[in-house]
């Protein structure tokens, strides 16, 4: 049997995701009276280990558990964040509003309501989103007829939309999601590289990182965004590019995503992936995720930390 220091393998975590956000008890074998409680990397849980049987039980508990990784765990070489929905819940009251304001300015007669935009988010990239929508519903009368001219038309709309969105960010009208700054600071303190990998426009992503995370953090964070790769999520290209540029093995990276297409991209790149559900993605299927949480969280509402990311990379020796 494989030696288990305190945690679960990534495969077990994947198959027991419900334990991370439901009050359930799962016992993998009968635990003996001489079990002892060890520090763990599953925030909000206790891991009880039998010395003789190496049995493991995960039990959710009401009190906060400060988690720490085993000394044999391996730190992630890089922590890679998606932007929209992960750093900031930008979609409904940020990007959608900016798209609609752009359509109104250009007198296109188009409005994306909340439900429609949720469907459109299944398409990675703003330019791609608009193109797919107009191809399906019909192009506005003011749009050109030729293919190349339409590409330029879409690019112009997207440029203006980005300007409007950046104005929202600069006014700090959209806050960071709980725990984001904490997790990034923990990574920096341990020498873990941090990057943001997004299908959004590079200027918009840079604005979020700079204005909401602050210049000191921003100068340490590498950004991979927009058209830096020819194929967007769910294609793994952006995560593979990030690993190659940072000089790290994809298998040593932990990704934080919020959507199904982002999860698919991370797993196709050979990386561990934690999902923090956002407003538009709460009901998506995250069965292939290594863990699923509502958010990262700050104490006393903390859901996970760098120690948990570290535990996902733990290698068990038989």
C-alpha positions, 0 to 999 in steps of 0.5 A: 500500500502507498504510504500516506503522510496526511493527505489524499492523492489528487485522484482521491481529491477529485472523486471526493470533491463534495466533501470540500463543500458539503457536511458529510463524513466519509470513512475509508476504513475502520479507524482505531482508538490510537488514531491521531489528528495531524495538520492537514491541507484541507481547510475546514477539515480534519484528517485522522490517520491510523498508525497501523492501517494508514486509514484516512477519514475526512470529516468537515468541522465547524471550527477553522483548521489552520492547514500546513503541508507535510515536510515531504510535500513539494511546493508548486513551481508556479501558481497560475490564475485565471482573471475574470471570475477568479481574481474579480467577479467581473462578468455580469457587472463589468464586461457585460455592462461594458459590451452593452455600453459599447453597443449603445454608443455605436447604435447597434441595437444590441443588448446582452441580458444576464442570461444571454451573456451567461450562455455567451461565456461558453465562448472564450474571448470577447472578439470571438464572443461577438463574432459568434453572436452576430453570425448566429443572430445576424450582423447589425446594419452598420456592420460591413459586409466583407470578412476582413472588414468585419474583423476590423469592425469587431476589433474596434468594438472590442477596443472601445469595450476594453476602454470602458471596462478599464475605467470601471477597474480604475475606479475600483468599482469591482473588488478582488474576490476574497483570499486572492491577495492572501494566496498570492502573498503566500506564494511570493513568500515561498518563492512560488512564481505567479502568473495570470492566464486569461482570454481577456484583453491584455490591457484589461487584465493588466489593469485588474492586476495593477489597480486591484492587487497593487503595483508591488504585487503587479511587478512580480506577476507575469501576464499571459492574455488576449491574443498571445496564443492563437487558440483560446481556452478550452485549448491549453495553449495559454497554460503551456505558454505560461509554463514554457515562459516561466521555465517550469514543468506543467505538472508542477503548476497549480491553476485556479480557475472558475469555469468549465472551459478554463478547467479543461484548458488547465487539465489538458496542459497537464496541470492541477486545477482548483475551481473557485466557482463564480456567479456565472459558473456555479452550476457548471460540471467540475467533475475533473477538478482537483478541488472545488470551492466557492472562493479562496477566502480570508480568515475566518472564512478561509477555504484553502491556502498555499498549503492546500495547493502544495498538497495536490502535488504530493507524491506518495512513495510505496 
